[in-house]
Amino acid sequence: MSQQSLPVPINAPWTRQWADRLRNAAIILLAAAFVFTALWLFAGLTPGRAVMGFLCIVAAALVPWRLREAIAAREEQLGVNPVQLPVVRAVVAGMPDPAVLLDRAGRVLHLNTAAAQLVPALRVNELAQFALRSPDFVTALREAIATAQPRRATYADHVPVNRLLELIISPIAVPTAFDGIDHCMLMTFHDLTPLRRVEEMRADFVANASHELRTPLAALSGFIDTLQGPARDDAKARERFLGIMQTQARRMARLIDDLLSLSRVELSVHVRPEARVDIAPLVRQVIEGLEPLAKERQVAIELDLQVEAAPIAGDREELLRVFENLIENALKYGASGGRVVVSLTKSAAADGSSEFRFSVRDFGPGIAPEHLPRLTERFYRVDVGDSRAQGGTGLGLSLVKHIVNRHRGRLLIESTFGKGAVFTACLPSQKPEG
């Protein structure tokens, strides 16, 4: 578009407006002047009539036709559905929760990124009910469309992790171009998993703590009664009993710490960590910290790192807990084998991606086959007496399993009774950046 044909701003000075209109109509005015001059000279048109005709054409050429264009543009804008405007799309895209805007027939008008990730089958201009997996969600949507009334529904999703979702459908009255009213449906999804997990965490913590703390508390109470009674003046017995009481107090502290750690992991198991962590140096760090325990148990730790760097998306503190628990268990329960092999390798996963495998192998007594399926249950122990003597709480492997699940990995347990055991944490590798 040339500079001469550009529209003139309405708020421009009036002298500039008239100058621009004259410039834009210059060809028309020149042609009109030529025609009326010719009619005056050769067709006998009087000068007065020629001037009047020319002035009429000038007036017509200088009329601000842009007003007509503005009216046409306004009519065109009124013909567009208000919910199709870019500002509505921007509002839906900016909502923090997964949100989908539907027309009165249930077709998708707009959806944000969170909704597209939660329900990948949603498509613009397609019916939303065909994309929802929950029958309760579909029923709620149909009722909301039929009655133009709000509806709520909940759905428990078990893949890839347990989640509790709530769908809220809110009818929205939208003004039409001719002062009428139309209805759209705004669907928002809310993740109720954290609230449900907090409730379960409280109940589990009370039940587990009351059960597991009963024994050490009874022991402490008995020793206190003994020290206040028969052993009041027995220095040797007092020293022995105080040592046992200290052991029981430490056991209770470890138990409470493990219960709290397990509850925190369970609370966020549906949220995958996003920080980039190199687990190779973490393995070295854990082994260095457990060297004193290895010397005490007379166990040699053999390190086999087949990769120099092992980047994954993970939580550093939780991964340290996994490595510590698995290596410490091998040092405690497999000490009779005299050595523990810790390895870190990279291999292909079943879905074609790559994963890192952290393995801890001991050469101790091994685990009987009937115990393997239940090893990761809370407070499950193969040998209760030996576990308590080693200072175990029965929560270590359960904590490891939940942390590995949160990192979208797998925990593998292999054992042959009498020949040791192998615990392997398979963690998906992080794709290189860029």
Stockholm file with secondary structure:
# STOCKHOLM 1.0

chainA/1-434         MSQQSLPVPINAPWTRQWADRLRNAAIILLAAAFVFTALWLFAGLTPGRAVMGFLCIVAAALVPWRLREAIAAREEQLGVNPVQLPVVRAVVAGMPDPAVLLDRAGRVLHLNTAAAQLVPALRVNELAQFALRSPDFVTALREAIATAQPRRATYADHVPVNRLLELIISPIAVPTAFDGIDHCMLMTFHDLTPLRRVEEMRADFVANASHELRTPLAALSGFIDTLQGPARDDAKARERFLGIMQTQARRMARLIDDLLSLSRVELSVHVRPEARVDIAPLVRQVIEGLEPLAKERQVAIELDLQVEAAPIAGDREELLRVFENLIENALKYGASGGRVVVSLTKSAAADGSSEFRFSVRDFGPGIAPEHLPRLTERFYRVDVGDSRAQGGTGLGLSLVKHIVNRHRGRLLIESTFGKGAVFTACLPSQKPEG
#=GR chainA/1-434 SS CCGGGSCCCTTSCHHHHHHHHHHHTHHHHHHHHHHHHHHHHHSCCCHHHHHHHHHHHHHHHHSCTHHHHHHHHHHHHHTSCGGGSHHHHHHHHTCSSCEEEECTTSBEEEECHHHHHHCTTCCTTSBGGGTCCCHHHHHHHHHHHHHCCCEEEEEEECSSSCEEEEEEEEEEEEECTTSCEEEEEEEEEEECHHHHHHHHHHHHHHHHHHHHSHHHHHHHHHHHHHHHTTTTTCHHHHHHHHHHHHHHHHHHHHHHHHHHHHHHHHHTTTSCCCSEEEHHHHHHHHHHHTHHHHHHTTCEEEEEECCSCCEEECCHHHHHHHHHHHHHHHHHHSGGGSEEEEEEEEEECTTSCEEEEEEEEECSSCCCGGGGGGTTSTTCCSSHHHHHHTTCCSCHHHHHHHHHHHTTCEEEEEECTTSCEEEEEEEECCCCCC
#=GC SS_cons         CCGGGSCCCTTSCHHHHHHHHHHHTHHHHHHHHHHHHHHHHHSCCCHHHHHHHHHHHHHHHHSCTHHHHHHHHHHHHHTSCGGGSHHHHHHHHTCSSCEEEECTTSBEEEECHHHHHHCTTCCTTSBGGGTCCCHHHHHHHHHHHHHCCCEEEEEEECSSSCEEEEEEEEEEEEECTTSCEEEEEEEEEEECHHHHHHHHHHHHHHHHHHHHSHHHHHHHHHHHHHHHTTTTTCHHHHHHHHHHHHHHHHHHHHHHHHHHHHHHHHHTTTSCCCSEEEHHHHHHHHHHHTHHHHHHTTCEEEEEECCSCCEEECCHHHHHHHHHHHHHHHHHHSGGGSEEEEEEEEEECTTSCEEEEEEEEECSSCCCGGGGGGTTSTTCCSSHHHHHHTTCCSCHHHHHHHHHHHTTCEEEEEECTTSCEEEEEEEECCCCCC
//
